[in-house]
């Protein structure tokens, strides 16, 4: 009898856990315009870490083509002007100027999110 009761309670606990996990779903990380603006401002101020930059470049932005284009521009810039934390900022002077232009473009972009 103990075995059946234990089996039934185990099944019940696992079923409830599965139901909760299915209802909550997987976490979704969606960057919006304000997140990208904040990151670029942090990079320009010299307060962003290498990890911040790599997460931004690596996260898929399939939900918004404009942000995806900004991300691609930043990625391309990172290929040539990125110096990492060996400097006061993550980018060379030329890279910092280009990031400033990207930031200004993004601030003036009207996104329908």
Secondary structure, DSSP 4 states (H G I P E B T S, - for coil): -HHHHHHHHHHHHHHHHHHHHHHH-S------HHHHHHHHHHHHHT---HHHHHHHHHS--TT-HHHHHHHHHHHHHHHHHB-GGGSSSSB-HHHHHHHHHHHHHHHH-----
